[in-house]
Amino acid sequence: MEREEKIKNLLIELKDNPRKLLELRKYSSSEVVEVSLKNELYESLMIAFQPISIDGEIIISVDAFSSDILRILQNSCDTREQAEQEARQEYEEIQESNSKLSEEDREWFYNSSTYEDILNYKIVIPKEIKNAFKKILFTIDYEQISKIKIKNCHARQISGWNHRVETVEDVMIYSELPCLMASIDLFNKNIRTTMNDTECVLEDSTISNGICKIWFDYRSLSQENKDIVEALIASGCAEKFMDNGIETISIFVPCSREETVGEVSDKLRAIVSKLKVQDIKYGFGTMEEIYQSYATTIERYPFYADGLFTNGLNLPDLIKLGNLLGDNLYYDEEEGMVWKTPELYQRHKRYVESQSLRNSSQKL
């Protein structure tokens, strides 16, 4: 409680004394976020999110893109009534899933959460406060960010295998600041990033120099970009390797704790600039291909498919299965393809339309 009280007092004092940010940096982002929300110190938390100049150096006190903030945005409710309704629905879904477990599976997968447990986990944030959070989180002041020294950044990793990276906001949530702009560039070229890292220079003050790198899925590349990647590998600024059975590309540049985000970012972006904008090459397939992508999960947890596909493979049941497994499937009638998310489909359509306009202009 003493630690929590210190954080609370620092947050209160922060509004009149920005230098309190230096003391606030001693605590983890999750602690600061938890204390600020518990005590409704929203204004102080938003100040802590902002890059600020102290003693001639730009710092960020609280990692605004941390998984704690992501969890808050995803799970928070506008009102207590909404929280109670969602908790009741989730509890009923848990009870239904529990009832479908075999005796063998119950030992490992039975969920003992009560309605009260779920409700206590819910966070209520008024809509206007939530919108203010989002405005801060997803508005990049690159001029300010670029001045931050690597040693004053927060360590964070992106993992496309464990987290969905479907929007620019997702990229911002999971990217470390030195990798942020280059990762957004890759996203805008429709290339699937899977991880980025500034090695230990963000976490260990005894390490002065390291490598800043971004990984992306080789399968997500067009043939043109695969050829470009091979040239990058030959030039020594990229490598190809297997990660969990997936052919992966890493692009990398040297970095030091005394360099700024902008200096490291510019080096990464120079490499990414060689790659071309392409169509989406992942996250879609025929009904059979999408179903097969779930096959391993269904084999291990057959209750997910209970009551589905009794009359063979069909689109409505496939969409239900996708929802159960966390995918918001979208069917494109024109091309007869199923997309893992509507966002991926929309990015594909934008690329197709842009190419059509380009071809039309060339004919003129």
Buried (B, 14 or more C-beta within 10 A) or exposed (E): EEEBEBBBEBBBBBEEEBEBBEBBBEBBBBBBBBBBBEBEBBBBBBBBBBBBEEEEEBBBBBBBBBBBBBBBBEEBBBEEEEBBEBBEEBBEEBEEBBEBBEEEBEEEBEEEBEBEEBBEEBBBBBEEBBEBBEEBBBEEEEEBBBBBBBBBBBBBBBEBEEBBBBBBBBBBBBBBBBBBBBBBBBBEBBBBBBBBBBBEBBEEEEEEEBBBBBBBBBEBBBEEBEEBBEEBBEEEBBBBEEBEEBEBBBBBBEBBBEBBBBBBBBBBBEBBEBBBEBEBBBBBBEBEEBBEBBEEBBEEBEBBBEEBBEEEEEEEBBBBBBEBBEBBBBBBEEEEBBBBBEBBBBBBBEBEEEEEEEEEEEEE
